[in-house]
Amino acid sequence: ETETDKYEDMKLKNLQKDKTLLKNLHTGLPNPPSGAIKCSLIKGDYLYFHYGCDGQDDRGWGCGYRTVQTLSSWICHNCSPPENHCRPVPSLPEIQHALVTMGDKTDSFSGSREWIGTFECSLVLDHFYDVPCKVVHVRGGGVELEHVAVAELHQHFEKHNSPVMMGGDRDNSSKGVLGVWTGDKGSYLLVLDPHYYGCELDRTELQRRGWVAWKRVSSLDQSSFYNLCLPQTARLLNVF
């Protein structure tokens, strides 16, 4: 089997997965109720991975894995990776196995229900797709979030276009960030929440229920620190 054949097989697997997962969940979402001073969004397509979307019930521990899968799907759709890294989005067992193989986790991690965060996300994207990540630590408090996090996100979306993984300590729920809005009434993040579990709903209903939404930065837990995993994808981007 040639490298071209392997690549075509992988593209077919991705197309089969595309049929069951929603693409670009934020499309058509209204802007925040605030006059825009600056707005930066991802460019390109991604798939919405969430609890149980592949038949594995990972409620209570799998949100970080699902966000990693969403970021991976964006890389698959929008980047031109080296031939040996043209592969489908990794499954939860594949992510765990990779972290064990690279020495970040012990053997007992495979098959466990241990969660992962932004640091593991950076390792996984580098391992499977040769995409390095910048991990930014944002100390708790409104000033740090409003200035440090917002500035980093504007710069990231303008240069790299890719979605971001966000997590914290007190607020330890993994979330994807698809955009940032600086307005005359404060800043907002476009948050993709992987915690949905249930039958497949259409985009409009998922938006109505808030699984993707503009969230005021001031509504985040002000006593929690946050980490951002920013995939450094500029050198791999296809032309938009």
Disulfide bonds with the S-S distance in Angstrom:
none
